[in-house]
Amino acid sequence: MATPGILPAAADAVPDSPCVSLCQMHAATGWCRGCLRTLDEIAGWSRLDNPGKYAVLHQLQARRITFQALPLALREPITPPDPAGK
């Protein structure tokens, strides 16, 4: 059964990784600034079963609200890396 609020397209659907290729850890929360997962969640994603992945995705919804509620100074605006390396 899917986690409420995170509905798979089919009963056996494998959830996509929430990674958005903006991999920077936020010091105050311990979450990746791009996907809001912890290092343990990132490292263990490929080993999680589908219910485990949906559980992480469900937690990310609450983290996004929490992260956006942080004062701007604590959110530390994200500067994407320069692809040219400048």
Secondary structure, 3 states (H helix, E strand, C coil): CCCCCCCCCCCCCCCCCCCCCCCCECCCCCCECCCCCCHHHHHHHHHCCHHHHHHHHHHHHHHHHHHHHCCHHHHCCCCCCCCCCC
